[in-house]
Amino acid sequence: MIEMKTCKDFCDHLSDYLEGDIGEKECELIKEHLDKCPPCELIFRSLRKTVDICGKGVSAGIPEEVRIRLKNFLREHCGKT
C-alpha cells in the first residue's frame, strides 16, 4: 500500500497512476490528493496532456532508458514540493 501524505508521495506514484499500474485503493488516494492540492493537480493535468500529445505524434513507444530518465527527473523535481 502506498502512502499519500505529501506532494512527493504523489509525484513518486504519478507515472504509475497514469499508466494504470497501481491498485484501486492507491488510485483513490491519488484522486483525494488531487482534489485537495491545486499544484499537484496542475502537474497531473500538464503531464497527462503531454502524454496525450506525445502519444498522437509518436508511433513507437518511449524507449525504456528515456522512460526511466523521465521518471527519475519527475521524482527529483517533484520532491522539492
HELIX and SHEET records of a PDB file:
HELIX    1   1 CYS A    7  GLU A   19  1                                  13    
HELIX    2   2 GLU A   24  LYS A   36  1                                  13    
HELIX    3   3 PRO A   38  GLY A   57  1                                  20    
HELIX    4   4 GLU A   64  CYS A   78  1                                  15    
END                                                                             
